[in-house]
Amino acid sequence: MAIYLVRHGETDGNRNRVLQTPDTPLSTLGHQQAQEFADAYKDVALDAILCSDYLRTKQTIEPLLKLRSHKVVYEALLQERSFGDIRGKAYDDIEGDFFAEDYEPPNGETKQQFVARVAKAWEYIIEFAKAHSGDVLVMTHGLVLREIVNTYLHLSSDLICLSDYQNTCVTKVDMVEGYTVLTWCDVSHLSKQTIEGGAV
């Protein structure tokens, strides 16, 4: 049994380096990435899909759902880190390092609060996977994926460290072998025209 951890497709906010809001939609390129992802994974025998309830994640799984019917559960624990009042602002217009350990975004999540939420999200993912007999897909966000991989997964020694989680990248986790990563940030399903690195 495996868990497929997937990042959503590209948004204009990714491309333009803007902190995004929950209702940020996919860009034209993001929709193309979502379709290519769906075409590549339509034959994977998935029991169910667990998805962040943000618009961009919902739009990323739409093409897959059109090709094959799957049970989908939308879960708030899988949301991207909330940067509160600075969401919607360009990176260059924000004073200070908003990724710093001690940064407290106004009306948003501190790093510690975000880490605690992702811990609950990972527990939920494991329980969700155990409740199904086959593979499950988890559609979420870049910072969430980084935290899960860095904290909870065992990387094979032959995996090359990547500095960026590209849009629609897939990390496949083997549940039987102690949450071992089988593939890391795989974007082989994307064409050359749609491979893009995205920001948060």
C-alpha atoms as an extended CHARMM CRD file, in Angstrom:
* protein
*
       200  EXT
         1         1  MET       CA              0.0000000000        0.0000000000        0.0000000000  PROA      1               0.0000000000
         2         2  ALA       CA              1.2770000000        3.4640000000       -0.8970000000  PROA      2               0.0000000000
         3         3  ILE       CA              0.5350000000        7.1110000000       -0.2310000000  PROA      3               0.0000000000
         4         4  TYR       CA              0.9910000000        9.5580000000       -3.0970000000  PROA      4               0.0000000000
         5         5  LEU       CA              1.7860000000       13.0380000000       -1.7290000000  PROA      5               0.0000000000
         6         6  VAL       CA              1.1530000000       15.6600000000       -4.4150000000  PROA      6               0.0000000000
         7         7  ARG       CA              1.5530000000       19.4080000000       -4.6530000000  PROA      7               0.0000000000
         8         8  HSD       CA             -1.0880000000       21.4490000000       -6.4970000000  PROA      8               0.0000000000
         9         9  GLY       CA             -0.5530000000       22.9480000000       -9.9490000000  PROA      9               0.0000000000
        10        10  GLU       CA              0.9500000000       26.3400000000      -10.6290000000  PROA      10              0.0000000000
        11        11  THR       CA             -0.8510000000       29.5690000000       -9.7780000000  PROA      11              0.0000000000
        12        12  ASP       CA             -0.1270000000       33.1380000000      -10.7950000000  PROA      12              0.0000000000
        13        13  GLY       CA              0.9080000000       33.6580000000       -7.1750000000  PROA      13              0.0000000000
        14        14  ASN       CA              3.5490000000       30.9310000000       -7.5220000000  PROA      14              0.0000000000
        15        15  ARG       CA              4.9070000000       32.4610000000      -10.6960000000  PROA      15              0.0000000000
        16        16  ASN       CA              4.8300000000       36.0660000000       -9.4430000000  PROA      16              0.0000000000
        17        17  ARG       CA              6.0890000000       35.2490000000       -5.9260000000  PROA      17              0.0000000000
        18        18  VAL       CA              2.9990000000       36.3780000000       -4.0440000000  PROA      18              0.0000000000
        19        19  LEU       CA              1.7810000000       34.8950000000       -0.7490000000  PROA      19              0.0000000000
        20        20  GLN       CA             -1.4770000000       33.2600000000       -1.7030000000  PROA      20              0.0000000000
        21        21  THR       CA             -4.9840000000       33.3130000000       -0.3060000000  PROA      21              0.0000000000
        22        22  PRO       CA             -7.2340000000       30.2380000000        0.0040000000  PROA      22              0.0000000000
        23        23  ASP       CA             -9.1820000000       31.2070000000       -3.1280000000  PROA      23              0.0000000000
        24        24  THR       CA             -6.1430000000       31.5860000000       -5.4120000000  PROA      24              0.0000000000
        25        25  PRO       CA             -6.9650000000       29.6120000000       -8.5970000000  PROA      25              0.0000000000
        26        26  LEU       CA             -4.6500000000       27.6930000000      -10.8790000000  PROA      26              0.0000000000
        27        27  SER       CA             -3.0110000000       29.5710000000      -13.7180000000  PROA      27              0.0000000000
        28        28  THR       CA             -3.4210000000       28.4780000000      -17.3250000000  PROA      28              0.0000000000
        29        29  LEU       CA             -0.1790000000       26.5380000000      -16.9530000000  PROA      29              0.0000000000
        30        30  GLY       CA             -1.4180000000       25.0530000000      -13.6700000000  PROA      30              0.0000000000
        31        31  HSD       CA             -4.4890000000       23.6580000000      -15.4200000000  PROA      31              0.0000000000
        32        32  GLN       CA             -2.2250000000       22.1070000000      -18.0570000000  PROA      32              0.0000000000
        33        33  GLN       CA             -0.0970000000       20.5490000000      -15.3230000000  PROA      33              0.0000000000
        34        34  ALA       CA             -3.2230000000       19.1830000000      -13.6230000000  PROA      34              0.0000000000
        35        35  GLN       CA             -4.3510000000       17.5740000000      -16.8730000000  PROA      35              0.0000000000
        36        36  GLU       CA             -0.9490000000       16.0110000000      -17.5010000000  PROA      36              0.0000000000
        37        37  PHE       CA             -0.9060000000       14.7060000000      -13.9400000000  PROA      37              0.0000000000
        38        38  ALA       CA             -4.3750000000       13.2060000000      -14.4330000000  PROA      38              0.0000000000
        39        39  ASP       CA             -3.4070000000       11.5660000000      -17.7180000000  PROA      39              0.0000000000
        40        40  ALA       CA             -0.3480000000        9.9870000000      -16.1070000000  PROA      40              0.0000000000
        41        41  TYR       CA             -2.0830000000        8.7550000000      -12.9370000000  PROA      41              0.0000000000
        42        42  LYS       CA             -5.5350000000        7.8060000000      -14.2330000000  PROA      42              0.0000000000
        43        43  ASP       CA             -4.6760000000        4.1030000000      -14.1670000000  PROA      43              0.0000000000
        44        44  VAL       CA             -3.2400000000        4.0700000000      -10.6380000000  PROA      44              0.0000000000
        45        45  ALA       CA             -5.5330000000        1.9410000000       -8.4780000000  PROA      45              0.0000000000
        46        46  LEU       CA             -6.4480000000        4.5620000000       -5.8760000000  PROA      46              0.0000000000
        47        47  ASP       CA             -8.9050000000        3.7610000000       -3.1150000000  PROA      47              0.0000000000
        48        48  ALA       CA             -9.4710000000        7.3820000000       -2.1810000000  PROA      48              0.0000000000
        49        49  ILE       CA             -8.1860000000       10.9580000000       -2.3590000000  PROA      49              0.0000000000
        50        50  LEU       CA             -7.5210000000       13.2620000000        0.5720000000  PROA      50              0.0000000000
        51        51  CYS       CA             -7.3840000000       16.9030000000       -0.5050000000  PROA      51              0.0000000000
        52        52  SER       CA             -6.7940000000       20.3350000000        0.9900000000  PROA      52              0.0000000000
        53        53  ASP       CA             -9.9680000000       22.4060000000        0.8270000000  PROA      53              0.0000000000
        54        54  TYR       CA             -8.2500000000       25.3290000000       -0.9410000000  PROA      54              0.0000000000
        55        55  LEU       CA             -9.3450000000       26.1790000000       -4.4780000000  PROA      55              0.0000000000
        56        56  ARG       CA             -5.9990000000       25.4130000000       -6.1450000000  PROA      56              0.0000000000
        57        57  THR       CA             -5.8530000000       21.8660000000       -4.7690000000  PROA      57              0.0000000000
        58        58  LYS       CA             -9.4680000000       21.1810000000       -5.6960000000  PROA      58              0.0000000000
        59        59  GLN       CA             -8.8110000000       22.3850000000       -9.2300000000  PROA      59              0.0000000000
        60        60  THR       CA             -5.7070000000       20.1990000000       -9.4930000000  PROA      60              0.0000000000
        61        61  ILE       CA             -7.6280000000       16.9670000000       -8.8570000000  PROA      61              0.0000000000
        62        62  GLU       CA            -10.5960000000       17.9010000000      -11.0730000000  PROA      62              0.0000000000
        63        63  PRO       CA             -9.1360000000       16.4380000000      -14.3030000000  PROA      63              0.0000000000
        64        64  LEU       CA             -8.3510000000       13.1640000000      -12.5340000000  PROA      64              0.0000000000
        65        65  LEU       CA            -11.8990000000       12.9560000000      -11.1830000000  PROA      65              0.0000000000
        66        66  LYS       CA            -13.2620000000       13.4760000000      -14.6890000000  PROA      66              0.0000000000
        67        67  LEU       CA            -11.2380000000       10.4940000000      -15.9250000000  PROA      67              0.0000000000
        68        68  ARG       CA            -11.9750000000        8.1940000000      -12.9870000000  PROA      68              0.0000000000
        69        69  SER       CA            -14.4190000000        8.2820000000      -10.1260000000  PROA      69              0.0000000000
        70        70  HSD       CA            -12.7620000000        8.4270000000       -6.7090000000  PROA      70              0.0000000000
        71        71  LYS       CA            -13.8950000000        8.9970000000       -3.1650000000  PROA      71              0.0000000000
        72        72  VAL       CA            -12.6290000000       12.4580000000       -2.1400000000  PROA      72              0.0000000000
        73        73  VAL       CA            -12.3480000000       13.8980000000        1.3690000000  PROA      73              0.0000000000
        74        74  TYR       CA            -11.5310000000       17.6150000000        1.7280000000  PROA      74              0.0000000000
        75        75  GLU       CA             -9.5120000000       18.3230000000        4.8630000000  PROA      75              0.0000000000
        76        76  ALA       CA             -8.5700000000       21.6970000000        6.3910000000  PROA      76              0.0000000000
        77        77  LEU       CA             -5.5150000000       20.2330000000        8.1350000000  PROA      77              0.0000000000
        78        78  LEU       CA             -3.8790000000       19.9910000000        4.7010000000  PROA      78              0.0000000000
        79        79  GLN       CA             -4.1080000000       23.7260000000        4.0220000000  PROA      79              0.0000000000
        80        80  GLU       CA             -0.9750000000       25.7170000000        3.2840000000  PROA      80              0.0000000000
        81        81  ARG       CA              0.5240000000       27.6760000000        6.1670000000  PROA      81              0.0000000000
        82        82  SER       CA             -1.5810000000       30.7620000000        6.8350000000  PROA      82              0.0000000000
        83        83  PHE       CA              0.3800000000       33.9870000000        6.6950000000  PROA      83              0.0000000000
        84        84  GLY       CA             -2.6740000000       35.9490000000        7.7920000000  PROA      84              0.0000000000
        85        85  ASP       CA             -2.8000000000       39.6200000000        6.8730000000  PROA      85              0.0000000000
        86        86  ILE       CA              0.2540000000       39.5060000000        4.5890000000  PROA      86              0.0000000000
        87        87  ARG       CA             -1.4050000000       37.0400000000        2.2200000000  PROA      87              0.0000000000
        88        88  GLY       CA             -1.8940000000       38.6490000000       -1.1620000000  PROA      88              0.0000000000
        89        89  LYS       CA              1.3550000000       40.6210000000       -0.8940000000  PROA      89              0.0000000000
        90        90  ALA       CA              4.3890000000       40.1450000000       -3.1000000000  PROA      90              0.0000000000
        91        91  TYR       CA              7.4420000000       38.6840000000       -1.4000000000  PROA      91              0.0000000000
        92        92  ASP       CA              9.4500000000       41.8250000000       -2.1310000000  PROA      92              0.0000000000
        93        93  ASP       CA              6.8440000000       44.0260000000       -0.4290000000  PROA      93              0.0000000000
        94        94  ILE       CA              7.0000000000       42.1820000000        2.8960000000  PROA      94              0.0000000000
        95        95  GLU       CA              9.3740000000       43.4800000000        5.5430000000  PROA      95              0.0000000000
        96        96  GLY       CA             11.5500000000       40.8840000000        7.2220000000  PROA      96              0.0000000000
        97        97  ASP       CA             12.0020000000       37.1820000000        6.5810000000  PROA      97              0.0000000000
        98        98  PHE       CA              8.5230000000       35.6810000000        6.8000000000  PROA      98              0.0000000000
        99        99  PHE       CA             10.0290000000       32.1750000000        6.7140000000  PROA      99              0.0000000000
       100       100  ALA       CA             12.1760000000       32.8400000000        9.8090000000  PROA      100             0.0000000000
       101       101  GLU       CA             11.5730000000       30.5790000000       12.8080000000  PROA      101             0.0000000000
       102       102  ASP       CA             10.4880000000       33.4970000000       15.0100000000  PROA      102             0.0000000000
       103       103  TYR       CA              8.3550000000       35.3470000000       12.4590000000  PROA      103             0.0000000000
       104       104  GLU       CA              4.7720000000       35.8610000000       13.6260000000  PROA      104             0.0000000000
       105       105  PRO       CA              2.4970000000       36.8580000000       10.7510000000  PROA      105             0.0000000000
       106       106  PRO       CA             -0.3690000000       39.0820000000       11.9270000000  PROA      106             0.0000000000
       107       107  ASN       CA             -3.5040000000       36.9340000000       12.2720000000  PROA      107             0.0000000000
       108       108  GLY       CA             -1.5810000000       33.9960000000       10.7950000000  PROA      108             0.0000000000
       109       109  GLU       CA              0.2470000000       30.8780000000       11.9370000000  PROA      109             0.0000000000
       110       110  THR       CA              3.6430000000       30.9650000000       13.5990000000  PROA      110             0.0000000000
       111       111  LYS       CA              6.1410000000       28.3490000000       12.4570000000  PROA      111             0.0000000000
       112       112  GLN       CA              5.4880000000       26.4040000000       15.6560000000  PROA      112             0.0000000000
       113       113  GLN       CA              1.7240000000       26.4630000000       15.1370000000  PROA      113             0.0000000000
       114       114  PHE       CA              2.1470000000       25.3470000000       11.5380000000  PROA      114             0.0000000000
       115       115  VAL       CA              4.4520000000       22.4710000000       12.5220000000  PROA      115             0.0000000000
       116       116  ALA       CA              1.9440000000       21.3460000000       15.1570000000  PROA      116             0.0000000000
       117       117  ARG       CA             -0.8690000000       21.3910000000       12.6020000000  PROA      117             0.0000000000
       118       118  VAL       CA              1.1400000000       19.3920000000       10.0790000000  PROA      118             0.0000000000
       119       119  ALA       CA              1.8080000000       16.8230000000       12.8060000000  PROA      119             0.0000000000
       120       120  LYS       CA             -1.9520000000       16.4280000000       13.1740000000  PROA      120             0.0000000000
       121       121  ALA       CA             -2.3030000000       16.3260000000        9.3840000000  PROA      121             0.0000000000
       122       122  TRP       CA              0.2520000000       13.5130000000        9.1370000000  PROA      122             0.0000000000
       123       123  GLU       CA             -1.5660000000       11.5290000000       11.8220000000  PROA      123             0.0000000000
       124       124  TYR       CA             -4.7900000000       12.0460000000        9.8950000000  PROA      124             0.0000000000
       125       125  ILE       CA             -3.1620000000       10.9290000000        6.6330000000  PROA      125             0.0000000000
       126       126  ILE       CA             -1.9020000000        7.7190000000        8.2540000000  PROA      126             0.0000000000
       127       127  GLU       CA             -5.2900000000        6.9150000000        9.7750000000  PROA      127             0.0000000000
       128       128  PHE       CA             -6.9730000000        7.7010000000        6.4530000000  PROA      128             0.0000000000
       129       129  ALA       CA             -4.5810000000        5.3900000000        4.6100000000  PROA      129             0.0000000000
       130       130  LYS       CA             -5.0210000000        2.5900000000        7.1410000000  PROA      130             0.0000000000
       131       131  ALA       CA             -8.7880000000        2.8100000000        6.7070000000  PROA      131             0.0000000000
       132       132  HSD       CA             -8.4060000000        1.8730000000        3.0250000000  PROA      132             0.0000000000
       133       133  SER       CA             -7.1400000000       -1.3520000000        1.5240000000  PROA      133             0.0000000000
       134       134  GLY       CA             -5.3850000000        0.2200000000       -1.4430000000  PROA      134             0.0000000000
       135       135  ASP       CA             -3.3190000000        3.2670000000       -2.3530000000  PROA      135             0.0000000000
       136       136  VAL       CA             -4.4060000000        6.7870000000       -1.4380000000  PROA      136             0.0000000000
       137       137  LEU       CA             -3.5340000000       10.1710000000       -2.9090000000  PROA      137             0.0000000000
       138       138  VAL       CA             -3.0070000000       13.2990000000       -0.8050000000  PROA      138             0.0000000000
       139       139  MET       CA             -3.2660000000       16.6460000000       -2.6220000000  PROA      139             0.0000000000
       140       140  THR       CA             -1.7310000000       19.4690000000       -0.6210000000  PROA      140             0.0000000000
       141       141  HSD       CA              0.8020000000       22.3400000000       -0.6500000000  PROA      141             0.0000000000
       142       142  GLY       CA              4.5410000000       22.9730000000       -0.8450000000  PROA      142             0.0000000000
       143       143  LEU       CA              5.2900000000       23.8980000000        2.7570000000  PROA      143             0.0000000000
       144       144  VAL       CA              3.1330000000       21.0620000000        4.0480000000  PROA      144             0.0000000000
       145       145  LEU       CA              5.0160000000       18.5790000000        1.8660000000  PROA      145             0.0000000000
       146       146  ARG       CA              8.3960000000       19.9040000000        2.9790000000  PROA      146             0.0000000000
       147       147  GLU       CA              7.4490000000       19.5200000000        6.6320000000  PROA      147             0.0000000000
       148       148  ILE       CA              6.1160000000       15.9820000000        6.1420000000  PROA      148             0.0000000000
       149       149  VAL       CA              9.1490000000       14.8190000000        4.1800000000  PROA      149             0.0000000000
       150       150  ASN       CA             11.6940000000       16.4530000000        6.4760000000  PROA      150             0.0000000000
       151       151  THR       CA             10.0790000000       15.2830000000        9.7140000000  PROA      151             0.0000000000
       152       152  TYR       CA              8.2830000000       12.0010000000        9.1200000000  PROA      152             0.0000000000
       153       153  LEU       CA              9.7220000000       10.1820000000        6.1210000000  PROA      153             0.0000000000
       154       154  HSD       CA             12.7770000000        8.0140000000        5.6000000000  PROA      154             0.0000000000
       155       155  LEU       CA             14.5550000000        8.9760000000        2.4020000000  PROA      155             0.0000000000
       156       156  SER       CA             16.4640000000        6.3920000000        0.3920000000  PROA      156             0.0000000000
       157       157  SER       CA             20.1700000000        7.1730000000        0.2140000000  PROA      157             0.0000000000
       158       158  ASP       CA             20.1330000000        7.3180000000       -3.5860000000  PROA      158             0.0000000000
       159       159  LEU       CA             17.5800000000       10.1260000000       -3.7210000000  PROA      159             0.0000000000
       160       160  ILE       CA             19.0140000000       13.4500000000       -4.7970000000  PROA      160             0.0000000000
       161       161  CYS       CA             18.1650000000       16.3800000000       -2.5480000000  PROA      161             0.0000000000
       162       162  LEU       CA             15.9370000000       18.8740000000       -4.3350000000  PROA      162             0.0000000000
       163       163  SER       CA             15.7770000000       22.5140000000       -3.3530000000  PROA      163             0.0000000000
       164       164  ASP       CA             12.2710000000       22.9910000000       -4.6920000000  PROA      164             0.0000000000
       165       165  TYR       CA              8.9750000000       21.1070000000       -4.6600000000  PROA      165             0.0000000000
       166       166  GLN       CA              7.7030000000       21.7650000000       -8.1560000000  PROA      166             0.0000000000
       167       167  ASN       CA              4.0330000000       22.0790000000       -8.9570000000  PROA      167             0.0000000000
       168       168  THR       CA              2.2550000000       18.6830000000       -9.2450000000  PROA      168             0.0000000000
       169       169  CYS       CA              5.3700000000       16.8910000000       -8.0000000000  PROA      169             0.0000000000
       170       170  VAL       CA              4.6340000000       13.4320000000       -6.5990000000  PROA      170             0.0000000000
       171       171  THR       CA              6.2880000000       11.8130000000       -3.5780000000  PROA      171             0.0000000000
       172       172  LYS       CA              5.3240000000        8.1380000000       -3.2610000000  PROA      172             0.0000000000
       173       173  VAL       CA              5.5440000000        6.5920000000        0.1970000000  PROA      173             0.0000000000
       174       174  ASP       CA              5.5220000000        2.8580000000        0.9580000000  PROA      174             0.0000000000
       175       175  MET       CA              3.4610000000        2.2980000000        4.0970000000  PROA      175             0.0000000000
       176       176  VAL       CA              4.5600000000       -1.3250000000        4.4730000000  PROA      176             0.0000000000
       177       177  GLU       CA              8.2620000000       -0.4820000000        4.7300000000  PROA      177             0.0000000000
       178       178  GLY       CA              8.0530000000        2.0840000000        7.5200000000  PROA      178             0.0000000000
       179       179  TYR       CA              7.0300000000        5.0750000000        5.4080000000  PROA      179             0.0000000000
       180       180  THR       CA              9.9560000000        4.7500000000        3.0340000000  PROA      180             0.0000000000
       181       181  VAL       CA             10.0610000000        7.2360000000        0.1610000000  PROA      181             0.0000000000
       182       182  LEU       CA              9.9520000000        5.3790000000       -3.1700000000  PROA      182             0.0000000000
       183       183  THR       CA              9.9300000000        8.4450000000       -5.4120000000  PROA      183             0.0000000000
       184       184  TRP       CA             10.6540000000       12.0140000000       -4.3760000000  PROA      184             0.0000000000
       185       185  CYS       CA              9.2880000000       15.1240000000       -6.0810000000  PROA      185             0.0000000000
       186       186  ASP       CA              8.7040000000       13.2640000000       -9.3420000000  PROA      186             0.0000000000
       187       187  VAL       CA              7.5390000000       15.4440000000      -12.2410000000  PROA      187             0.0000000000
       188       188  SER       CA              8.1740000000       12.9640000000      -15.0320000000  PROA      188             0.0000000000
       189       189  HSD       CA              4.4740000000       13.2190000000      -15.9360000000  PROA      189             0.0000000000
       190       190  LEU       CA              4.9620000000       16.8350000000      -17.0520000000  PROA      190             0.0000000000
       191       191  SER       CA              5.9680000000       17.8500000000      -20.5510000000  PROA      191             0.0000000000
       192       192  LYS       CA              8.9210000000       20.1630000000      -21.0810000000  PROA      192             0.0000000000
       193       193  GLN       CA              6.5020000000       23.0250000000      -21.6820000000  PROA      193             0.0000000000
       194       194  THR       CA              4.8050000000       22.6670000000      -18.3070000000  PROA      194             0.0000000000
       195       195  ILE       CA              7.7310000000       21.9840000000      -15.9710000000  PROA      195             0.0000000000
       196       196  GLU       CA              7.9570000000       25.0510000000      -13.7820000000  PROA      196             0.0000000000
       197       197  GLY       CA              9.3540000000       25.6870000000      -10.2970000000  PROA      197             0.0000000000
       198       198  GLY       CA              6.8140000000       27.3980000000       -8.0780000000  PROA      198             0.0000000000
       199       199  ALA       CA              6.9890000000       29.5050000000       -4.9420000000  PROA      199             0.0000000000
       200       200  VAL       CA              4.6490000000       29.1410000000       -1.9660000000  PROA      200             0.0000000000
